[in-house]
């Protein structure tokens, strides 16, 4: 069972990132697609990041979120759209992992 969840969450992450890049490149980033990417981010945060991976993921996510949010406004429209789409995945994933990490720390 755990292996199946790992496979699904791994594919969700990969599909989400590829979808974000494609949607950003081809300008198809509308409200519905952003909500789909947010849902993928939540799934990734809940299922794909183990407790031992939380700190490296949060550090990497923080850098990616900062760079993407600053870069989305400073670069061409297509690349900015790709960065905005990546934000739609990584912000909810980072929030979910951070909350899980805080609860894990509070339990100990």
N, C-alpha and C positions, 0 to 999 in steps of 0.2 A: 504493500500500500504506500509506504513512504517513498519507494522508488518511483512509483507512478506520479505522485505529487511533485517530486523533484523534476521529472521529465516534463510535466505540464508547465510548471513554473519556469523552467529553463527555456522552453519554447515560447512562453508568453513574453519573457524578457526579450528574446531575440526577435520575435515577430514585432513587438512593440517598437524596438529601436529601428528596425528596417522600415516599418510603417511610418514612423516619425520622419525619417529621412526622406522617404518617397513622397509623403504628403507635403513636406516642406519644400522639396525641390519642384514639385509640380503644382504648387499653389492651391492645394485642395484642403487647406486647414480652416474648417468652419467649426461652429460650436459643437456639432455632433461629433466630429472627429476629435476635437479636444477632449470631450467627455469620454470617448473610447480610450484615448491615450491615458487619461487620468485613471480610469478603471484598470487598465493594464498596469499602471504604476502601483496602484493599491494591491493588486494581485501579486506583483513582484515583491513588494514590501512584506506582505503577509506570508508568502510561501517560499520565496526564493532565497532569502537571506537568513542564514542560521545565526544563532547567538554568537558563535565565535567569529563570524564574519561581520558583525555589526559595526565594530569600530573602523575597520578599513573601508567598509562600504560608506559609512557616514562621512569619513574624511574625503573619500573620492567624490561622493555626491555633493559635498559642500563646495569643492573646487569646481566641479562641473556646473553646478547651479549658479555660482558667482560668475564664472567665465561665460556661460550661456546667456545669463541675463544681461551682462554688460555687452557681450558680443552681438546679441540679437538687435540691439539698437545702433551698433556702430558699423555693421557690414552691409553688404548688398541685400536686397530684399529676399532672394531665394535662400541664401545662407542664414539670414536672420530668421526666416520661417522655419528652417530646419532646427535651429537652436531653440526657438520657441516651442516647437513640437517636442524636443528632447526635455525641455523644462516640464512639459505637461506629464511626462512619465516620471522623471526623477524627483520632482518636488513631493508628490504624494508618497512615492516609495520611501524617500528619506524621512518624511514625517512619520510614517507607519513604523519604520525601523527604529527611529529615535524614541518613539513612545514605548515600543516593546522593550528597548534597551533600558529606559528609565524604570519601567515596572520590574525588569529583571534585577536592576541595581537595588531597588527599594525592597525586594523580597530578601535579598542577601543582607 
